[in-house]
Amino acid sequence: MRYIQELREGSSVKGTYMCRRKTSLVTRNGKNYESLTLQDKTGSIDAKIWDPGSMGIEDFDELDFIEVTGDVISFQGHLQMNIKRARRCREGEYDPVDFLPVSDKNIDSMMGAVLKYVDSVKEPHLNALLRAFFVEDEDFISDFRFSSAAKSVHHSFVGGLLEHTLGVTNLCHFFCRNYPYLNRDLLVTTALLHDIGKTRELSRFPQNDYTEAGQLIGHIIIGVQMIDEKIRDIPDFPVLLADEVRHCILAHHGELEFGSPKKPALAEAAALNFADNTDAKLEIFREALATGSGDGWVGYQNFLGSNVRSTEV
């Protein structure tokens, strides 16, 4: 099969992909068409079926594995597949592993780096809090290793939450070396914990969609709830230290309009916000550049508020 990462403008494609999303729409001229998101382990691509009633288009649903025949074009700076034929695959015609987007970094190695950071935290209560999640809670560890960091914006792949968490923690470690007045134990702890709520905000792949708790509460509040569950089991956890941890989590989006219940009041909370924003934005750039049509300009990116161009043409 041809992986999505290998597709280029002008390609003719016959391959099997997972239908991540399927929406029936109507053109301005009143003609019915279907808009799809196709996915494999290397990424996703927008696809269109302009004549859904034709003989070559069989019935299928979201999360089905489908064999498609079509052509790849460039539309507004993004690759798009125009599908001419499509059918639902039968069991045994595909390996589900080929259709889950996975981090290109080694998950075991990344987890090992996380555990080194856990061991580096010397304050005993913070170390106990980290160990309660990353060493002692097998269910959490499994979810954390497998989860994505977002539904679609950045790091939306298996291992994405782990990769993003490690990226944020690496930046926070750098900040502590350059700004020694920062409380390293607090900053590293909250960097490791800042997005743990996403293990409950998003369902597992292949759905990778918002849960009821994710829709109603969101990962920031969920994360504080998870931290409070662990803190209750740690004897004599200092009240102020617990509030500082909570504050860093609550403020890590930086601004109220970006979903933070609090704006940073601690330097460590501000540093965490900077690291989180940096890692997320640079990953959005990376993913946009990886799916460009190859002519330099990638197209307007809503989450960046900018038309993006590669430095390599």
Secondary structure by P-SEA (a helix, b strand, c coil): cccccccccccccbbbbbccbbbbbccccbbbbbbbbbbcccbbbbbbbccccccccccccccbbbbbbbbbbbcccbbbbbccbbbbbccccccccccbbbbcccaaaaaaaaaaaaaaccaaaaaaaaaacccccaaaaaaaacccccccccccccaaaaaaaaaaaaaaaaaaaaccccaaaaaaaaaaccccccccccccccccccccccccccaaaaaaaaaaaaaaacccccaaaaaaaaaaaaccccccccccccccccaaaaaaaaaaaaaaaaaaaaaaaaacccccccccccccccccccccc
